[in-house]
Amino acid sequence: MATTESIQKAYIDFVLTEGVQPKSVYIFAKKNKMAEEEFYKFFGSFDAVEQSVWTDLTRKTLAEIRAQEVWPQYSSREKALSFFYSFFELLKSSRSFAVYSIKKQRGLGTPKVLEPTKDIFEEFAEGILSEGIETQELTDRKFFSKRYKDALWIQFGFVLNFWINDDSAGFEKTDEAIEKGINVTFDLFQRSPIDNLFEYGKFLAKNGGIKEKMGF
């Protein structure tokens, strides 16, 4: 009897062997000795199968990192780093599929295959970013704070593409890209001299008559 996992495995084996999706669900089902309707009990299309591989990997990553004893003590930055390191460590076992899946995408923006993954990732990102703002690890900026999660998703896309093209031993350059990328991103989320300048500007605006009073 077919299962989600057996269909995923058969699909991955097919696309990595043939380099393209099956021509039809009928052909795929027949090749894997299942009735066509069995496939549709689990997935509505081959794209849905592919999306599920990515979402399952993302959920597995989140389950593993949240199960760590030290997880509650992690800062927002450390939680982001933990996700990135763990995700790409797990992705190594599916590298051939990941390369195939991403490289066949066309156009700008989030690849269709990653759209459900983006929803899961953004929910996770919003959670750790909110914690960071509450603990004052991160700066709560009007209008901009809501866009922090977008910056993390962009970083995810950058690292994924970097990893796909990384030919270093053990993908050590990807680990370096994660460290540098996440740290730079979180540095931008924290208070900076620009924030101090902005606060000073607001102070001057509220005390507009100070220039005249001082005789300048």
C-alpha positions in Angstrom: 0.0 0.0 0.0 1.2 3.5 -0.9 2.3 6.0 1.8 3.4 9.6 1.7 7.0 8.4 2.2 6.9 5.7 -0.4 5.5 8.1 -3.0 8.2 10.7 -2.1 10.9 8.1 -2.4 9.7 6.8 -5.7 9.3 10.3 -7.1 12.8 11.3 -6.0 14.2 8.1 -7.5 12.4 8.8 -10.8 13.5 12.5 -11.3 17.1 11.8 -10.3 17.2 8.9 -12.8 15.3 10.5 -15.6 16.1 14.2 -15.0 12.4 15.2 -15.5 9.1 14.6 -13.8 7.0 11.6 -14.9 4.8 12.4 -18.0 1.7 11.5 -16.1 0.4 10.2 -12.7 -0.8 7.1 -14.6 2.7 6.2 -15.8 4.2 6.9 -12.4 1.6 4.8 -10.6 2.0 1.9 -13.0 5.7 1.9 -12.7 5.4 1.8 -8.9 2.7 -0.9 -8.9 0.0 1.3 -7.4 -3.5 2.3 -8.5 -3.6 5.9 -9.8 -6.2 6.8 -7.2 -3.8 5.8 -4.5 -1.5 8.6 -5.6 -4.3 11.1 -5.3 -5.1 10.1 -1.8 -1.8 11.8 -0.8 -1.0 14.3 -3.4 -2.8 16.4 -6.1 0.2 16.7 -8.4 3.9 16.0 -8.8 4.7 19.6 -7.7 2.9 18.8 -4.4 5.1 15.8 -3.9 8.2 17.9 -4.4 6.9 20.7 -2.1 6.2 18.1 0.6 9.8 16.9 0.6 11.0 20.4 1.4 8.3 21.0 4.1 9.0 17.7 5.7 12.7 18.5 5.9 11.9 21.9 7.4 9.5 20.5 10.0 12.1 17.8 10.9 14.7 20.5 11.4 12.4 22.5 13.7 11.5 19.4 15.7 15.2 18.5 16.2 16.4 21.9 17.3 13.4 22.5 19.6 14.1 19.2 21.3 17.5 20.3 22.4 17.8 21.0 26.2 19.6 24.2 25.6 17.0 25.6 23.2 15.0 27.6 25.7 18.3 29.4 26.8 19.2 30.3 23.2 19.1 33.9 22.1 17.1 34.8 19.0 20.3 34.9 17.0 21.4 31.5 18.3 18.1 30.0 17.4 18.4 31.3 13.8 21.9 29.9 13.6 20.8 26.6 15.0 18.0 26.3 12.4 20.3 27.1 9.5 23.1 24.8 10.5 20.7 21.9 11.2 18.7 22.4 8.0 21.7 22.3 5.7 23.2 19.4 7.7 20.0 17.4 7.0 19.8 18.6 3.4 23.1 16.9 2.7 21.4 13.5 2.5 19.1 14.8 -0.2 21.6 17.0 -2.0 21.0 15.5 -5.5 17.3 16.1 -5.2 17.7 19.6 -3.8 20.0 20.6 -6.7 17.5 19.2 -9.2 14.5 20.8 -7.5 16.0 24.3 -7.3 17.8 24.4 -10.6 14.7 23.6 -12.6 12.9 26.6 -11.2 12.4 29.7 -13.3 11.8 33.4 -12.6 12.4 35.8 -9.7 11.1 35.6 -6.2 10.4 32.5 -4.1 10.5 29.3 -6.2 7.1 27.6 -6.3 8.5 24.5 -4.8 9.5 26.5 -1.7 6.3 28.4 -1.2 4.9 26.1 1.6 8.3 26.0 3.2 8.4 29.8 3.3 5.1 29.8 5.3 6.7 27.4 7.9 9.9 29.3 8.0 8.2 32.7 8.4 6.1 31.4 11.3 9.3 30.2 13.0 11.1 33.4 12.2 8.3 35.6 13.6 8.4 33.6 16.8 12.1 34.0 17.5 12.2 37.6 16.4 9.3 38.5 18.7 11.2 36.9 21.5 14.2 38.9 20.6 12.2 42.2 20.6 10.6 41.3 24.0 14.0 40.6 25.6 15.4 43.8 23.9 18.0 41.7 22.1 16.6 43.2 18.9 15.4 46.7 18.3 11.7 47.3 17.8 11.6 49.7 14.8 8.3 51.1 13.6 7.3 49.7 10.3 10.7 47.9 9.8 10.3 45.2 12.6 7.6 43.4 10.6 10.1 43.1 7.7 12.8 41.3 9.8 11.4 37.9 8.8 11.7 38.9 5.1 15.4 39.6 5.6 15.8 36.1 7.2 14.0 34.5 4.3 16.2 36.3 1.8 19.2 35.0 3.8 17.8 31.5 3.6 17.5 31.8 -0.2 21.0 33.1 -0.5 22.5 30.3 1.6 20.5 27.7 -0.3 21.9 28.9 -3.6 25.4 29.2 -2.1 25.2 25.6 -0.9 24.0 24.3 -4.2 27.1 25.8 -5.9 29.5 25.0 -3.0 32.2 22.5 -3.9 34.3 22.8 -0.7 35.0 19.7 1.4 32.1 19.1 3.8 30.5 22.3 2.5 32.6 24.2 5.0 32.2 27.4 3.0 28.4 27.1 3.4 28.9 26.9 7.2 31.0 30.1 7.0 28.3 31.8 4.8 25.7 30.9 7.4 27.7 32.3 10.3 28.6 35.5 8.5 25.2 36.0 6.9 23.1 35.5 10.1 25.4 37.5 12.2 25.4 40.5 9.8 21.6 40.2 9.5 21.1 40.2 13.3 23.5 43.0 13.7 21.2 45.1 11.5 18.3 44.1 13.8 20.0 45.4 16.8 20.3 49.0 17.9 22.9 51.0 15.9 24.2 54.6 15.7 21.5 55.2 13.1 18.8 54.5 15.7 20.5 57.0 18.1 20.5 59.6 15.3 16.9 58.9 14.6 16.0 59.3 18.3 18.0 62.5 18.4 16.1 63.8 15.4 12.8 63.1 17.1 14.0 65.0 20.2 14.9 68.0 18.1 11.6 67.9 16.3 9.7 67.9 19.6 11.9 70.8 20.9 11.8 72.9 17.7 12.3 76.2 19.4 15.7 75.3 21.0 17.7 76.7 18.1 16.2 80.2 18.4 16.4 80.2 22.2 20.2 79.5 22.0 20.7 82.4 19.7 22.2 80.5 16.7 
